[in-house]
C-alpha cells in the first residue's frame, strides 16, 4: 500500500508540474509570437492611411493645385517631426480630375501610392 500511495503522489506532482510548464510555455509562445509577427516590419498603418485620407480630403476641399501643394508641404513637415518621410505631389489631369502621388518612407519600408481623385 505504501508504494502505491507514493507512486500516486509522485505522478500527481509530475502532472501538476507538466501542466504548469505547458501553460507557461504557451503563454510565452503566444506573447513572443505576437511581438515577432509585428516587430520585423513596424509598419505605421495608421499614419499611412491618414496621409492618404488627408491628402484626398485636401484635394476635394481646395480644388486648386497651389493650395493643395502648400497643404501637402505642411503635412510632410508634420510627418517629418514624427520620423517619417512623406512626399505628396498633385497634378491636375483634367478639369476636376487630379492625380495624387504619395511616397511614404521609413527606415524599413518604402510605399508609393497613386490615386485619382475627382472633386
Order of alpha helices (4+ residues) and beta strands (2+ residues): alpha-alpha-alpha-beta-beta-beta
